[in-house]
Amino acid sequence: MRWVTGLIIAAGVLGGAWPAAKVLWDMETGASPFGVGLADGSVQQAEIGPKSFWPQWALRPDGARFTVRAHFGPAASQAETGYAELGGFDDPAALQAAYAQKLAAAGWEVRPMHLTVALPEVPPRSARLCQVLARKDGNSLMLSVTTDTQGLSRLHWTRGAMPPMQGGEQGLCR
């Protein structure tokens, strides 16, 4: 029995000493910083993990589990941006409508949209994305929640304009 305990301790020490283990740990529990090399030769500073930067102006939707995943700082050719994963909600259409209403009440220019996308699965099937695009003071938000796979549900923010989704239709999901 002692050898099992010793083996567990040794594995923990080796894992902790391995630099990649710390990066992976920080990506799951903290904020792991790194630099992204861009095509123009510049480097964009970024962090991945639930403790990554989230701006106060980027309002969070009510009624959904919210986990920050990434922040990408500004670079010469890229705007500052970030995103969070959403989950734990029952009705994507209701979440979309409530978030659009919350943003409008806070003075945001709001545009709800919906879009049907093909999922990369066998057999093929589709999912409906319920989206809210919003702009205020030069900042943009895009909520995208799905009626099928909550793992695809996200809230993105950008300092600057965010391009609209191609193929989206104006209006709330039903």
ABEGO torsion letter per residue (X at the ends): XAAAAAAAAAAAAAAAABAAAAAAAAAAABBBBBBBBBAAGBBBBBBBEAABBBBAABBBBBGBBBBBABBBBBBAABBBBBBBBBBGBABAAAAAAAAAAAAAAAGBBBBBBBBBBBBBBOBBBBBBBBBBBBBBGGBBBBBBBBAABAAABBBBBBBEBBBBBBGBBBEBBX
